[in-house]
């Protein structure tokens, strides 16, 4: 038995995430597809429990009506944990539990967090997608394909220079780095081409993590193989000596890059522990990229189910804003509901409680920390989407603490639902599911982006900073301001903004919790992602290649005596 909010509830046996995942009674992937009316010949198996969906079948769905799109987002993340992916999975299961045809759309986990500090991204407890170990590791090889396509372009740039440089590329102005899907701070800034003339021309270079690659962003925003190839051709890799842009298409790289990505672009089909279907496809980070799963997976899901539950990375100030202003704007999506995930523990941290004191009841800390939740709810309402709050339950939560959250939500005109999906699966989030259905069918959603296309780029950055982060202004470094003007002069002024900023605060200082306001957002640089069709604003000290923690998860992961993976979560 477990105690949740003063009530005694029957819970399934306690075990680690990987032990729970291994206990799942998975159905053959063709059976999962059949529940969505997907014929067996449209399913390309990667073993018995994971598959890709054929493009030929996807093209037959164009004339079908679309279901309702539900976004799951969260408060500002803390070390206490929020459980956004777990809640996304739990809500998908809960919708099915209450009799609705649902489908879940998630991002693929990056190996960086899996072996770094954050861990995997397959959910937790009894609200997981499976096979969890496959999903958290190599899965169907999509990330390797993205890395290979990106690094092929990198190699072609240096090869072009080696063989006489007919495009007159300026090595000092090459913006295209290399990538790998692991955290390695030592590779942030490197020198390539050393060792003599046979190895090319020495120049400064560096590595980003694969999920920060523009190829990953393009992969997740492309609507077809043809669209993918055109976007890859549009990538601006740097400048020539006349300071004009040089594109991947000028190097004739897009065809080979598309070949490497064509199979990966097919959405991946898996299932939850409760056999709810799930598409897991693509995985750009939300603090340095746009943080959403692929448009192809989401658009396909909307033709196959009545309710599609998807997530956006990190807190609503990053993931949800980019989901609305980049993904929905570009793909023509209209979300029906936004669910904000919070935990009592995380709100206590926003109220000033130390991590080792989170187990004790502290209503005062909740009342102080709930301002963070309120800020996110208010921000989401600016997009014209109805909001509901999911409180991801922990065993130490009390009824008094829930009451403080519920009172704050009532003032905002939203409902808060304590949810036990981690311990109870879909049944533990049934009340949330019913509320989501009612909101989705109410017609209240009047989605609109935060800013218009024709607003100046600097003003778009300022709008996000003042409206979402509640800053008083932005501080554009001189180089960033010059670069914005250049981007506009080259015809890219109507693109949306992708803010690259710490996920741990509304400011650029990760230690400032709660809901600070009146601060200044420093923008040190901007980058054009012409293929992805957005402009990246680098704020504060944000890095595009993370480093490993002092004691990374990699030190704990291994195989047991039976050859099974240990400590993967």
C-alpha positions as CSV (number, residue, x, y, z in Angstrom):
1,X,0.0,0.0,0.0
2,X,1.1,3.6,-0.7
3,X,-0.1,6.8,0.9
4,X,-1.0,9.5,-1.7
5,X,-2.3,12.8,-0.4
6,X,-3.7,11.3,2.8
7,X,-5.4,8.4,1.1
8,X,-4.3,4.8,1.1
9,X,-4.1,3.4,-2.4
10,X,-3.2,0.0,-3.7
11,X,0.0,0.2,-5.8
12,X,1.7,-2.3,-8.0
13,X,4.9,-3.8,-6.6
14,X,7.9,-1.4,-6.3
15,X,10.8,-2.1,-8.6
16,X,13.2,-0.2,-10.8
17,X,12.1,1.2,-14.1
18,X,14.1,-1.3,-16.1
19,X,12.7,-4.2,-14.0
20,X,9.1,-2.9,-14.5
21,X,9.8,-2.5,-18.2
22,X,11.1,-6.1,-18.5
23,X,7.9,-7.4,-16.8
24,X,5.7,-5.9,-19.5
25,X,3.6,-8.2,-21.6
26,X,4.4,-6.7,-25.0
27,X,2.2,-7.4,-28.0
28,X,3.7,-8.2,-31.4
29,X,4.2,-4.8,-33.2
30,X,1.8,-5.9,-36.0
31,X,-1.0,-6.2,-33.3
32,X,-0.3,-2.7,-32.0
33,X,-0.5,-1.5,-35.6
34,X,-3.7,-3.3,-36.2
35,X,-5.3,-1.4,-33.4
36,X,-4.6,1.7,-35.5
37,X,-5.9,0.1,-38.7
38,X,-2.3,-0.1,-40.0
39,X,-1.9,-3.1,-42.3
40,X,0.9,-5.5,-41.6
41,X,2.7,-4.8,-44.9
42,X,3.0,-1.1,-43.9
43,X,5.1,-2.1,-40.8
44,X,8.8,-2.6,-41.3
45,X,10.0,-4.7,-38.3
46,X,13.1,-4.0,-36.2
47,X,12.5,-7.1,-34.2
48,X,9.2,-8.2,-32.7
49,X,8.3,-5.0,-30.7
50,X,9.5,-2.0,-32.7
51,X,9.0,-1.0,-36.3
52,X,9.0,1.8,-38.8
53,X,5.9,2.9,-40.8
54,X,6.1,2.9,-44.6
55,X,5.8,6.2,-46.5
56,X,3.4,4.5,-49.0
57,X,0.9,3.9,-46.1
58,X,1.4,7.4,-44.7
59,X,0.6,9.0,-48.1
60,X,-2.8,7.2,-48.0
61,X,-3.9,9.1,-44.9
62,X,-4.1,12.6,-46.4
63,X,-7.9,12.7,-46.7
64,X,-8.7,11.4,-43.2
65,X,-9.9,13.8,-40.5
66,X,-7.4,14.8,-37.8
67,X,-7.7,14.0,-34.1
68,X,-7.1,16.3,-31.2
69,X,-3.6,17.3,-30.3
70,X,-2.7,17.5,-26.7
71,X,0.6,19.0,-25.5
72,X,2.3,17.9,-22.3
73,X,4.7,20.4,-20.9
74,X,6.1,21.2,-17.4
75,X,7.2,23.7,-14.8
76,X,10.9,24.8,-14.7
77,X,12.9,21.6,-14.2
78,X,14.6,21.0,-10.9
79,X,16.8,18.1,-9.5
80,X,13.7,17.0,-7.6
81,X,12.1,15.8,-10.9
82,X,8.8,16.6,-12.6
83,X,8.0,13.5,-14.7
84,X,6.9,15.1,-18.0
85,X,7.5,12.1,-20.2
86,X,6.1,9.8,-17.5
87,X,2.9,11.9,-17.5
88,X,2.7,12.0,-21.3
89,X,2.8,8.2,-21.3
90,X,0.4,8.0,-18.4
91,X,-2.1,10.3,-20.0
92,X,-1.9,8.3,-23.3
93,X,-2.7,5.2,-21.3
94,X,-5.4,7.0,-19.3
95,X,-7.2,8.2,-22.4
96,X,-7.3,4.6,-23.6
97,X,-8.4,3.5,-20.1
98,X,-11.5,5.8,-20.3
99,X,-12.4,4.4,-23.7
100,X,-10.7,6.8,-26.2
101,X,-8.5,5.9,-29.2
102,X,-5.2,7.5,-28.2
103,X,-1.7,7.6,-29.6
104,X,1.5,9.0,-27.9
105,X,4.2,10.9,-29.7
106,X,7.6,11.3,-28.0
107,X,11.1,12.3,-28.8
108,X,13.9,9.7,-29.0
109,X,16.4,9.8,-26.1
110,X,19.9,11.1,-26.7
111,X,22.8,9.1,-25.5
112,X,24.2,12.3,-23.9
113,X,21.7,12.4,-21.1
114,X,21.4,8.6,-20.9
115,X,25.1,8.3,-20.0
116,X,25.3,11.8,-18.4
117,X,23.2,13.2,-15.6
118,X,19.5,13.2,-16.7
119,X,19.1,9.5,-17.7
120,X,16.8,8.1,-20.3
121,X,13.5,9.4,-21.7
122,X,11.1,6.4,-21.8
123,X,9.0,7.4,-18.8
124,X,9.0,5.7,-15.4
125,X,7.3,3.3,-13.2
126,X,4.2,1.8,-14.7
127,X,4.0,4.7,-17.3
128,X,6.8,3.7,-19.7
129,X,7.3,3.0,-23.4
130,X,8.9,-0.3,-24.2
131,X,11.2,-1.9,-25.0
132,X,12.8,0.7,-22.7
133,X,16.4,-0.4,-23.0
134,X,16.3,-0.4,-26.8
135,X,14.6,3.0,-26.9
136,X,17.2,4.5,-24.6
137,X,20.1,3.2,-26.5
138,X,20.5,2.7,-30.3
139,X,16.8,2.1,-31.0
140,X,16.3,2.0,-34.8
141,X,19.5,3.9,-35.6
142,X,17.9,7.3,-36.4
143,X,20.4,9.3,-34.4
144,X,23.3,7.5,-36.0
145,X,21.9,8.4,-39.4
146,X,21.5,12.1,-38.4
147,X,25.1,12.1,-37.1
148,X,26.4,10.4,-40.3
149,X,24.5,12.9,-42.6
150,X,25.8,15.9,-40.6
151,X,29.4,14.7,-40.6
152,X,29.3,13.8,-44.3
153,X,28.6,17.5,-44.9
154,X,31.5,18.4,-42.6
155,X,33.8,16.1,-44.5
156,X,32.7,17.5,-47.8
157,X,33.4,21.1,-46.7
158,X,37.0,20.3,-45.9
159,X,37.4,18.1,-48.9
160,X,36.2,20.9,-51.1
161,X,38.8,23.3,-49.7
162,X,41.5,20.6,-50.0
163,X,40.8,20.2,-53.7
164,X,41.3,23.9,-54.6
165,X,38.2,25.5,-53.0
166,X,36.4,26.6,-56.2
167,X,33.6,28.1,-54.1
168,X,36.2,30.3,-52.3
169,X,34.9,29.2,-48.9
170,X,36.5,31.3,-46.1
171,X,37.9,28.8,-43.5
172,X,37.5,31.5,-40.9
173,X,33.8,31.8,-41.5
174,X,32.7,28.1,-41.6
175,X,29.8,27.8,-39.2
176,X,29.2,24.0,-39.7
177,X,30.8,21.9,-36.9
178,X,30.9,18.2,-36.4
179,X,28.6,16.2,-34.1
180,X,28.5,13.2,-31.9
181,X,25.7,11.9,-29.6
182,X,27.7,11.9,-26.3
183,X,28.7,14.6,-23.9
184,X,32.3,15.5,-24.5
185,X,33.4,19.0,-23.4
186,X,36.9,18.4,-24.7
187,X,35.6,18.5,-28.2
188,X,33.8,21.9,-28.0
189,X,36.8,23.7,-29.6
190,X,39.3,21.8,-31.7
191,X,41.8,22.2,-34.6
192,X,41.5,20.0,-37.6
193,X,43.8,19.4,-40.6
194,X,47.0,19.1,-38.6
195,X,49.8,16.8,-39.7
196,X,50.8,18.2,-43.1
197,X,49.3,19.0,-46.4
198,X,48.0,15.4,-47.0
199,X,45.6,16.0,-44.1
200,X,44.0,19.2,-45.4
201,X,44.3,22.8,-44.2
202,X,44.5,23.5,-40.5
203,X,41.5,25.4,-39.1
204,X,39.5,25.9,-35.9
205,X,36.5,23.6,-35.6
206,X,34.4,22.0,-32.9
207,X,31.7,19.5,-32.0
208,X,28.1,19.9,-31.0
209,X,26.0,17.1,-29.6
210,X,23.9,15.4,-32.3
211,X,20.6,16.6,-30.9
212,X,21.8,20.2,-31.4
213,X,22.5,19.6,-35.1
214,X,20.5,21.5,-37.7
215,X,20.2,18.2,-39.5
216,X,18.2,16.9,-36.4
217,X,16.0,20.0,-36.5
218,X,15.4,19.6,-40.3
219,X,14.7,15.9,-39.7
220,X,12.0,16.8,-37.2
221,X,10.4,19.6,-39.3
222,X,10.5,17.9,-42.7
223,X,7.1,16.8,-44.1
224,X,8.4,14.4,-46.8
225,X,11.6,13.1,-48.3
226,X,11.5,15.8,-51.0
227,X,11.0,18.5,-48.3
228,X,13.9,17.0,-46.3
229,X,16.2,17.2,-49.4
230,X,15.3,20.8,-50.1
231,X,15.9,21.8,-46.5
232,X,19.3,20.1,-46.4
233,X,20.3,21.9,-49.6
234,X,19.3,25.2,-47.9
235,X,21.7,24.8,-45.0
236,X,24.2,27.7,-44.8
237,X,27.5,26.2,-43.9
238,X,29.5,29.4,-43.9
239,X,30.7,32.3,-46.0
240,X,32.9,32.7,-49.0
241,X,35.7,35.4,-49.0
242,X,33.2,37.9,-50.4
243,X,31.1,37.2,-47.2
244,X,28.3,35.7,-49.2
245,X,26.5,32.6,-47.9
246,X,27.6,29.1,-49.0
247,X,25.0,26.4,-48.9
248,X,25.1,22.6,-48.7
249,X,23.4,22.7,-52.1
250,X,26.5,24.5,-53.5
251,X,28.6,21.5,-52.4
252,X,26.0,19.1,-53.9
253,X,25.8,17.4,-50.6
254,X,22.0,17.2,-50.1
255,X,21.4,14.1,-52.2
256,X,23.9,11.8,-50.3
257,X,22.7,13.3,-47.0
258,X,19.1,12.5,-47.9
259,X,20.1,8.9,-48.8
260,X,21.5,8.5,-45.3
261,X,18.3,9.8,-43.7
262,X,15.5,8.4,-46.0
263,X,14.9,5.2,-43.9
264,X,15.3,7.1,-40.6
265,X,12.6,9.6,-41.6
266,X,9.9,6.9,-41.3
267,X,8.3,7.2,-37.9
268,X,9.0,4.5,-35.3
269,X,6.1,2.6,-33.7
270,X,6.4,1.0,-30.3
271,X,4.0,0.6,-27.3
272,X,3.6,1.4,-23.6
273,X,3.5,-1.1,-20.8
274,X,-0.3,-1.1,-21.2
275,X,0.0,-1.7,-25.0
276,X,-1.0,1.9,-26.0
277,X,0.6,2.7,-29.4
278,X,3.4,5.3,-29.4
279,X,5.4,7.0,-32.1
280,X,9.0,7.8,-30.9
281,X,10.8,9.8,-33.6
282,X,13.5,12.5,-33.6
283,X,14.9,14.2,-30.6
284,X,16.2,17.8,-30.7
285,X,17.0,19.3,-27.3
286,X,14.7,22.1,-26.1
287,X,17.4,24.3,-24.4
288,X,19.5,24.5,-27.6
289,X,17.1,23.4,-30.4
290,X,13.3,23.3,-30.8
291,X,12.6,20.3,-28.5
292,X,9.8,18.5,-30.3
293,X,9.4,15.1,-32.0
294,X,9.0,14.9,-35.7
295,X,6.3,16.6,-37.6
296,X,5.8,13.5,-39.7
297,X,5.1,11.4,-36.6
298,X,2.7,13.9,-35.1
299,X,0.8,14.5,-38.4
300,X,0.6,10.8,-39.0
301,X,-0.6,10.1,-35.5
302,X,-3.4,12.7,-35.9
303,X,-4.8,10.7,-38.8
304,X,-4.7,7.4,-36.9
305,X,-6.2,8.4,-33.4
306,X,-8.8,10.6,-31.9
307,X,-6.4,12.0,-29.3
308,X,-2.7,12.4,-29.8
309,X,-0.5,13.2,-26.7
310,X,2.8,14.7,-27.4
311,X,5.5,16.5,-25.3
312,X,7.9,19.4,-25.6
313,X,11.2,19.5,-23.9
314,X,12.0,21.0,-20.5
315,X,9.7,23.7,-19.1
316,X,7.0,25.5,-20.9
317,X,9.1,28.6,-21.3
318,X,11.4,26.7,-23.7
319,X,9.7,23.5,-25.0
320,X,6.1,24.7,-25.2
321,X,7.0,28.1,-26.6
322,X,9.0,26.5,-29.4
323,X,6.4,23.9,-30.0
324,X,3.8,26.6,-30.6
325,X,6.0,29.2,-32.3
326,X,8.1,26.9,-34.5
327,X,6.5,23.4,-34.9
328,X,2.9,24.4,-34.9
329,X,3.5,27.5,-37.0
330,X,5.5,25.7,-39.6
331,X,3.4,22.5,-39.7
332,X,-0.1,24.1,-39.4
333,X,-0.9,22.3,-36.2
334,X,-3.6,23.5,-33.8
335,X,-3.2,22.1,-30.3
336,X,-6.5,21.6,-28.4
337,X,-5.2,21.4,-24.8
338,X,-1.9,22.0,-22.9
339,X,-1.1,19.9,-19.8
340,X,1.4,21.4,-17.3
341,X,3.2,18.8,-15.1
342,X,4.3,19.8,-11.6
343,X,5.3,17.9,-8.5
344,X,5.0,18.9,-4.9
345,X,8.8,18.3,-4.5
346,X,9.8,20.5,-7.4
347,X,7.5,23.3,-6.2
348,X,9.1,23.1,-2.8
349,X,12.5,23.6,-4.4
350,X,11.1,26.7,-6.2
351,X,10.0,27.8,-2.8
352,X,13.5,27.6,-1.4
353,X,13.6,24.1,0.2
354,X,16.9,22.2,-0.1
355,X,16.8,18.9,-1.9
356,X,17.5,16.8,1.3
357,X,14.4,18.4,3.0
358,X,11.8,17.8,0.4
359,X,10.2,14.8,2.2
360,X,8.7,16.9,5.0
361,X,5.4,18.7,4.6
362,X,5.9,22.4,3.9
363,X,2.8,24.2,2.8
364,X,4.5,27.6,3.0
365,X,7.2,26.5,0.6
366,X,4.5,25.3,-1.8
367,X,2.8,28.7,-1.6
368,X,6.1,30.4,-2.3
369,X,7.1,28.0,-5.1
370,X,3.7,27.8,-6.9
371,X,4.5,31.1,-8.5
372,X,6.6,29.1,-11.0
373,X,3.6,27.0,-12.0
374,X,1.4,30.0,-12.2
375,X,3.9,31.8,-14.5
376,X,3.8,28.8,-16.9
377,X,0.0,28.5,-16.9
378,X,-0.3,32.3,-17.7
379,X,2.2,32.0,-20.5
380,X,0.4,29.1,-22.1
381,X,-2.9,30.9,-22.0
382,X,-1.3,33.6,-24.1
383,X,-1.3,31.1,-27.0
384,X,-5.1,30.7,-26.8
385,X,-4.9,27.1,-25.6
386,X,-6.9,25.8,-22.6
387,X,-4.7,24.5,-19.7
388,X,-4.9,21.8,-17.1
389,X,-2.4,20.9,-14.4
390,X,-1.2,17.4,-13.7
391,X,0.4,16.9,-10.3
392,X,2.7,13.9,-10.6
393,X,2.3,12.2,-7.2
394,X,5.1,11.2,-4.9
395,X,4.6,9.1,-1.7
396,X,5.6,12.0,0.6
397,X,2.9,14.4,-0.8
398,X,0.2,15.5,1.6
399,X,-3.4,16.6,1.2
400,X,-2.5,20.1,2.6
401,X,0.2,20.5,-0.1
402,X,-2.2,19.5,-2.8
403,X,-4.7,22.0,-1.4
404,X,-2.2,24.9,-1.8
405,X,-1.6,24.0,-5.4
406,X,-5.3,23.6,-6.2
407,X,-6.1,27.0,-4.6
408,X,-3.4,28.7,-6.7
409,X,-4.8,27.0,-9.9
410,X,-8.3,28.0,-9.1
411,X,-7.2,31.7,-9.1
412,X,-5.9,31.1,-12.7
413,X,-9.1,29.4,-13.8
414,X,-7.5,26.0,-14.3
415,X,-8.0,22.6,-12.6
416,X,-5.2,20.6,-10.9
417,X,-5.3,16.8,-10.9
418,X,-3.1,14.7,-8.6
419,X,-2.1,11.7,-10.8
420,X,-0.8,8.3,-9.7
421,X,0.2,7.0,-13.2
422,X,3.7,6.2,-12.0
423,X,2.4,3.7,-9.5
424,X,-1.0,2.8,-11.1
425,X,-0.6,3.2,-14.8
426,X,-3.4,4.7,-16.9
427,X,-6.0,4.2,-14.2
428,X,-4.1,6.5,-12.0
429,X,-4.6,9.4,-14.4
430,X,-8.2,8.8,-15.4
431,X,-9.6,12.0,-13.9
432,X,-6.9,14.0,-15.8
433,X,-7.9,12.2,-19.0
434,X,-11.6,12.9,-18.6
435,X,-10.8,16.6,-18.1
436,X,-8.5,16.7,-21.1
437,X,-11.2,15.2,-23.3
438,X,-13.8,17.7,-22.0
439,X,-11.4,20.6,-22.8
440,X,-10.4,19.2,-26.2
441,X,-14.1,18.9,-27.2
442,X,-15.2,22.2,-25.7
443,X,-14.0,24.3,-28.7
444,X,-12.2,26.7,-26.3
445,X,-8.9,26.4,-28.1
446,X,-8.1,29.4,-30.3
447,X,-4.5,28.8,-31.0
448,X,-2.3,31.7,-32.1
449,X,1.5,32.1,-32.1
450,X,3.1,34.6,-29.8
451,X,4.4,36.9,-32.5
452,X,3.7,37.5,-36.3
453,X,6.1,36.4,-39.0
454,X,6.8,39.9,-40.2
455,X,8.0,41.2,-36.9
456,X,11.7,42.2,-36.8
457,X,14.0,39.4,-35.6
458,X,15.3,41.5,-32.7
459,X,11.7,42.3,-31.7
460,X,10.8,38.6,-31.8
461,X,13.6,37.8,-29.4
462,X,12.5,40.7,-27.2
463,X,8.9,39.5,-27.3
464,X,9.8,36.0,-26.1
465,X,12.0,37.5,-23.4
466,X,9.5,40.0,-22.0
467,X,6.3,38.0,-22.5
468,X,7.5,34.5,-21.6
469,X,10.6,35.0,-19.4
470,X,9.2,38.3,-18.0
471,X,12.5,40.1,-18.6
472,X,12.5,43.9,-18.8
473,X,14.7,43.7,-21.9
474,X,17.3,41.9,-23.9
475,X,21.0,42.9,-24.2
476,X,22.1,42.1,-27.8
477,X,25.9,42.0,-28.1
478,X,27.1,44.1,-31.0
479,X,28.0,41.1,-33.1
480,X,24.6,39.5,-32.5
481,X,22.8,42.7,-33.6
482,X,25.0,43.0,-36.7
483,X,24.3,39.4,-37.5
484,X,20.5,39.8,-37.2
485,X,20.6,42.7,-39.7
486,X,22.6,40.5,-42.1
487,X,20.2,37.6,-41.7
488,X,17.3,40.0,-42.5
489,X,19.1,41.6,-45.4
490,X,19.5,38.1,-46.9
491,X,15.8,37.4,-46.8
492,X,15.4,35.4,-43.6
493,X,13.6,38.0,-41.5
494,X,10.3,36.2,-41.4
495,X,11.7,33.1,-39.7
496,X,10.8,32.3,-36.1
497,X,13.3,32.4,-33.2
498,X,14.7,29.4,-31.4
499,X,16.0,30.6,-28.0
500,X,19.0,28.7,-26.7
501,X,19.0,29.2,-22.9
502,X,19.4,27.4,-19.6
503,X,16.3,25.3,-18.8
504,X,16.7,25.8,-15.1
505,X,15.4,29.4,-14.8
506,X,13.3,32.1,-16.5
507,X,16.6,34.0,-16.4
508,X,20.0,33.0,-17.8
509,X,21.2,32.2,-14.3
510,X,20.3,28.5,-13.6
511,X,20.3,29.1,-9.8
512,X,17.4,31.6,-9.9
513,X,14.3,29.5,-9.1
514,X,10.7,30.5,-8.8
515,X,9.4,33.3,-11.1
516,X,11.9,36.1,-11.3
517,X,11.0,39.2,-13.4
518,X,12.6,42.4,-14.4
519,X,15.9,40.9,-15.4
520,X,17.8,41.3,-18.7
521,X,18.4,38.4,-21.1
522,X,21.9,38.7,-22.7
523,X,22.1,37.4,-26.3
524,X,25.7,36.8,-27.1
525,X,25.3,35.4,-30.6
526,X,22.7,34.4,-33.2
527,X,22.9,31.6,-35.8
528,X,20.9,31.1,-39.0
529,X,19.4,27.6,-39.5
530,X,18.2,28.2,-43.0
531,X,17.3,24.6,-43.6
532,X,15.3,24.2,-40.4
533,X,13.9,27.7,-41.1
534,X,14.5,29.4,-37.7
535,X,17.1,31.7,-36.2
536,X,18.9,30.5,-33.0
537,X,19.6,33.1,-30.3
538,X,22.3,32.0,-27.9
539,X,21.6,33.4,-24.5
540,X,24.0,33.6,-21.5
541,X,26.5,30.7,-21.2
542,X,24.4,28.0,-22.9
543,X,26.6,25.3,-24.5
544,X,25.8,23.3,-27.7
545,X,28.0,20.4,-26.5
546,X,27.2,19.5,-22.8
547,X,29.8,18.0,-20.5
548,X,29.6,15.0,-18.2
549,X,28.8,15.3,-14.5
550,X,31.5,14.5,-11.9
551,X,29.9,11.1,-11.5
552,X,28.1,10.4,-14.8
553,X,25.4,7.7,-15.2
554,X,27.9,5.8,-17.4
555,X,29.8,4.7,-14.3
556,X,26.7,2.8,-13.1
557,X,25.5,1.2,-16.3
558,X,26.6,-2.3,-17.3
559,X,25.7,-5.9,-17.8
560,X,24.8,-8.4,-15.0
561,X,25.9,-12.1,-15.0
562,X,23.0,-13.0,-17.2
563,X,23.9,-10.4,-19.8
564,X,21.0,-8.0,-18.9
565,X,21.6,-4.3,-18.7
566,X,21.8,-2.8,-15.2
567,X,21.0,0.7,-13.9
568,X,19.6,2.1,-17.2
569,X,16.8,4.5,-16.4
